[in-house]
Structures are given as structure tokens and as C-alpha cells.
Amino acid sequence: MENVMSISQPDRKSTTTHDAEVLIVGAGPTGLVLATSLATRGIRATVIDRLREGVNTSRAAVVHARTLEVLEPLGMTATLIGRGLQAQRFTIRDGDQALVPIAFDKLPTRYPYTLMVSQAVTESVLLERFVALGGQVLRPRALVGLVQDPTGVTATLDDGSQLTARYVVGADGMHSTVREQVGIPFTGGSYGESLVLADVRLSGGVPDDEVGLYFSPAGMVVAAPMPGGVHRIVAAVDEAPEHPSAEYIEALLQARGPRRYPAKVHEVLWGTRFRVHHRIADVYRAGRVLLAGDAAHVHSPAGGQGMNTGILDAMALAGALEQALAGNVSALDVYGAQRRPVAQQVVALADRLTRLATVRPGLRWLRNLLLSTVSKLPGIRNQLARRLSGLVYR
Ligand SMILES: Cc1cc2nc3c(=O)[nH]c(=O)nc-3n(C[C@H](O)[C@H](O)[C@H](O)COP(=O)(O)OP(=O)(O)OC[C@H]3O[C@@H](n4cnc5c(N)ncnc54)[C@H](O)[C@@H]3O)c2cc1C
């Protein structure tokens, strides 16, 4: 076996000759939170990632209240809050009309807001904490093969070396090699549209204290404040440009966003496009191999649930692996039984928001009427706030 460095905790006795108790494939948010949580439990984990360095782009920009709560024992929450911006509301709008205002400030949590922070910053905070606990990510190392036997798993990497572990976790994203290697189907489909995403500086009527989801016959657009006077814009379009210009984003906002004070976009700091899928792994476990995060579920970013769900998976899986390593292997099935239905609910919510956002023009008045009537009921607004913030999954 190759001589790789692992996180070793001398206080924990390993009864096997495996290189690690847990091999985590993928050092995105899911893999990093899992690794850190295992380290705090004194469990030897090895983390590999196929990229030479972490992706330094903005991507998922929302960290919800429940995520901040679960990261507390890992000592990450205060640092994240210090680097982010607190948005008190999520409002579904049609132009200037607020259809569904959802307030987070009455939520029963120490974090009654949604934290806006770029994924690059979130990952750097997670990695810093993991490294402070003695952890290390081995990169660039890609997993290319997996073989299981009754005592463990042997992983083959792209340089031909092998690593053994008692359990392997696929936290390797939507195109998960781990999932493919164990033959778990990833059931679902794709939306026809693609998403354009940009971090911009703008002026005009876009609020800077709330996350706005604008419904429009042309498609939805999300406008959310980020630290440093930046706004994150996400919109569903037929064919998104690879590098959206300021003019392109401005035209989108003017067609779909605020009308009384149309937005003016002065600068695009970062922009990209991606296609949206809605898929869930049929099972989260195949013997000694587990799935978490985007490897297990992907969906539309409407509602900003993707990374948050992955982090909650990671925390639940850390507890299950601790129990399995102590002899209670059924905890691994409980993990899947608890987390897969959550992914189903998240995919359904994101799907509903995406479909509502893009109803045919003839049905728009009906949708707006229904939403504004329903949203007058405080119980409904409160329920949506609890769902979006993740508190419903406590
Ligand atoms: C362009 C873009 C924009 C996005 N925007 C949003 C957004 O606005 N809102 C939102 O909620 N979500 C968004 N997402 C989704 C969000 O980024 C993911 O939900 C989140 O990153 C999931 O984290 P993860 O750790 O599960 O997987 P990932 O972040 O995908 O991490 C997987 C890691 O595994 C590594 N890996 C893959 N294969 C292997 C292998 N064979 N061997 C070793 N390592 C491997 C990869 O290099 C990667 O580092 C966006 C994603 C993209 C790509």
C-alpha cells in the first residue's frame, strides 16, 4: 500500500490493518464537514480529491440556520458568520409586487437569518478547521476503482496506488465515481433550461437586505445580496452564455426583476452557466460504501438547498459511521432511511419553486392570486421559513 498520511488519533484503537477507518472521496463541503466531524470523534479518515486545489469560485451562496446550528460543535459557525452577510427575508416577487414574504427573524434559532457567503469562502473556513484538527486533503488523487470484501474496501487511485479502509464515502459530487463503481442508479432527469449565474455590482430597485426570487413569464431570476456590496444573480434561460456580460445580466433583470427602478449592472465579478438536474440515488449504501451530498442528490438551486443538504448529510453520516465502527452497523441503514426522504423533500420543493416560477403567461394571474392569498396565512409563511432554513429537519 502506498504510504499516505492520514489523520491519526492516538486515543482511538484500530483493530484492523487498514490505511484508514474511513476513506472520503471528495473534498467539497460535504467531504470536508464529514472529515472534520470524524476527526472530532477521534476517527482516522483519509480524504482525497482529484483536483490539485479547491475550486475557488462562488457557486452555492446560501448557508441556512440549521446548517449554522449543526456546524457549531465543529467550531466553524462563528467564523462563517464573520465572513457572511445576514439576510432577514426571502421574498417571492412578481416585479415589484411581493407575492410571498418569508421572514426568518422570528425563527426559533440563534441564527434567525440566512447567511449569504460564497462557497469558496465556506470551503476555506471548513478546510481551515479540518487542518487545525490535524487533517489533510491528499490531492490531486482521483479514485478510479473500488473492491469490497467482508472486512473493508480497497480503493484504486489514478496513479495506480491503492488505499484500504473499513468504509468509503462518496462525497464526490454529481458525477460520482464512487456511486458508479458500486452501481447505484441515480434516478431522475434534467430540466431543458440552463442556469446563468453571476456575482455583480448593481444599482436600481433590487433590495440589499433580502433574497428575492422573481417570477416572470420569461423565467425566474434570483437576486441576493452578498458581502462587499455584491449581488448574486441566478436565472433560468434557454441557452446560457458561458461568460455572461454586464449587458446580458442587466437585460435579464430588466425583463424579470424590479420594474419601478430597473436594475443597472455596472460590473460582473464572476459568472458561469450550468445545467440543472433533479436526481436522487436509489440507495445511500452499498455494503461498506456510503453516499452523501451531490453524489446522492442534485436539484434546482431555487431555495438554496444543495450544499446545505450535503452538510446535514455529512453530520448525520459522521454519527452513523462512529456507531458502525463501534459495532452497530445498522446505524448506516438508519442514515439512508433518514436522509434520503429529506433529499426527496428538497428536490420536490426546488421543483415546485422552479415550475411555479415559469408558469405560462395565461396562468400567471391565477398563480399570483393563489400565492398572495395563501401567503396571508402566517402558518404557511412560518412553515415555509422553517423548511427553507432547514429547521424543519431538526
Ligand atoms: C457552477 C455551479 C453553481 C452552483 N450554484 C449553486 C447555487 O447557486 N446554489 C446552490 O445551492 N448550489 C449551487 N451549486 C451546487 C453546489 O455547489 C453543490 O450542491 C455543492 O458543492 C455540493 O457539495 P459536495 O461536497 O457534495 O460536492 P462537490 O462540491 O461537487 O465536491 C465534490 C468533490 O469531489 C471531487 N471528486 C470528484 N470525483 C472524484 C474522484 N473520482 N476522486 C477524487 N475526488 C473526486 C471533486 O473534485 C470535488 O472537489 C452550484 C454548482 C455549480 C457547479
The ligand as a MOL file (V3000), in Angstrom:
LIG
                    3D

  0  0  0     0  0            999 V3000
M  V30 BEGIN CTAB
M  V30 COUNTS 53 58 0 0 0
M  V30 BEGIN ATOM
M  V30 1 C -21.4170 26.3460 -11.3220 0
M  V30 2 C -22.1740 25.8900 -10.1080 0
M  V30 3 C -23.0300 26.7640 -9.4750 0
M  V30 4 C -23.7640 26.3550 -8.3670 0
M  V30 5 N -24.5940 27.2590 -7.7910 0
M  V30 6 C -25.3430 26.8760 -6.7250 0
M  V30 7 C -26.2170 27.8060 -6.0960 0
M  V30 8 O -26.3570 28.9520 -6.5130 0
M  V30 9 N -26.9210 27.3670 -5.0150 0
M  V30 10 C -26.8130 26.0740 -4.5360 0
M  V30 11 O -27.4690 25.7060 -3.5540 0
M  V30 12 N -25.9810 25.2000 -5.1110 0
M  V30 13 C -25.2460 25.5660 -6.1970 0
M  V30 14 N -24.4110 24.6730 -6.7760 0
M  V30 15 C -24.3400 23.3340 -6.2130 0
M  V30 16 C -23.3740 23.2820 -5.0320 0
M  V30 17 O -22.1470 23.8010 -5.4550 0
M  V30 18 C -23.2900 21.8260 -4.5640 0
M  V30 19 O -24.5690 21.4530 -4.0300 0
M  V30 20 C -22.2220 21.5640 -3.5130 0
M  V30 21 O -20.9500 21.9240 -3.9930 0
M  V30 22 C -22.2310 20.0770 -3.1260 0
M  V30 23 O -21.1310 19.7690 -2.3530 0
M  V30 24 P -20.4730 18.3390 -2.3750 0
M  V30 25 O -19.3190 18.4180 -1.4380 0
M  V30 26 O -21.4950 17.2930 -2.1470 0
M  V30 27 O -19.9440 18.1140 -3.8730 0
M  V30 28 P -18.9050 18.9560 -4.7240 0
M  V30 29 O -18.8300 20.3490 -4.2320 0
M  V30 30 O -19.2370 18.7020 -6.1440 0
M  V30 31 O -17.4970 18.2920 -4.3760 0
M  V30 32 C -17.0960 17.0500 -4.9090 0
M  V30 33 C -15.5870 16.9390 -4.8460 0
M  V30 34 O -15.2270 15.6180 -5.2530 0
M  V30 35 C -14.0920 15.6720 -6.0830 0
M  V30 36 N -14.1100 14.4690 -6.9270 0
M  V30 37 C -14.9780 14.1590 -7.9110 0
M  V30 38 N -14.6920 12.9420 -8.4270 0
M  V30 39 C -13.6100 12.4770 -7.7530 0
M  V30 40 C -12.8450 11.2740 -7.8340 0
M  V30 41 N -13.1340 10.3060 -8.7130 0
M  V30 42 N -11.7920 11.1120 -7.0000 0
M  V30 43 C -11.4690 12.1020 -6.1060 0
M  V30 44 N -12.1700 13.2550 -5.9930 0
M  V30 45 C -13.2280 13.4360 -6.8070 0
M  V30 46 C -14.2580 16.9670 -6.8720 0
M  V30 47 O -13.0130 17.4400 -7.3410 0
M  V30 48 C -14.8810 17.8890 -5.8160 0
M  V30 49 O -13.9020 18.6240 -5.1080 0
M  V30 50 C -23.6510 25.0430 -7.8760 0
M  V30 51 C -22.7780 24.1630 -8.5070 0
M  V30 52 C -22.0430 24.5600 -9.6110 0
M  V30 53 C -21.1110 23.5990 -10.2660 0
M  V30 END ATOM
M  V30 BEGIN BOND
M  V30 1 1 1 2
M  V30 2 1 2 3
M  V30 3 2 2 52
M  V30 4 2 3 4
M  V30 5 1 4 5
M  V30 6 1 4 50
M  V30 7 2 5 6
M  V30 8 1 6 7
M  V30 9 1 6 13
M  V30 10 2 7 8
M  V30 11 1 7 9
M  V30 12 1 9 10
M  V30 13 2 10 11
M  V30 14 1 10 12
M  V30 15 2 12 13
M  V30 16 1 13 14
M  V30 17 1 14 15
M  V30 18 1 14 50
M  V30 19 1 15 16
M  V30 20 1 16 17
M  V30 21 1 16 18
M  V30 22 1 18 19
M  V30 23 1 18 20
M  V30 24 1 20 21
M  V30 25 1 20 22
M  V30 26 1 22 23
M  V30 27 1 23 24
M  V30 28 2 24 25
M  V30 29 1 24 26
M  V30 30 1 24 27
M  V30 31 1 27 28
M  V30 32 2 28 29
M  V30 33 1 28 30
M  V30 34 1 28 31
M  V30 35 1 31 32
M  V30 36 1 32 33
M  V30 37 1 33 34
M  V30 38 1 33 48
M  V30 39 1 34 35
M  V30 40 1 35 36
M  V30 41 1 35 46
M  V30 42 1 36 37
M  V30 43 1 36 45
M  V30 44 2 37 38
M  V30 45 1 38 39
M  V30 46 1 39 40
M  V30 47 2 39 45
M  V30 48 1 40 41
M  V30 49 2 40 42
M  V30 50 1 42 43
M  V30 51 2 43 44
M  V30 52 1 44 45
M  V30 53 1 46 47
M  V30 54 1 46 48
M  V30 55 1 48 49
M  V30 56 2 50 51
M  V30 57 1 51 52
M  V30 58 1 52 53
M  V30 END BOND
M  V30 END CTAB
M  END
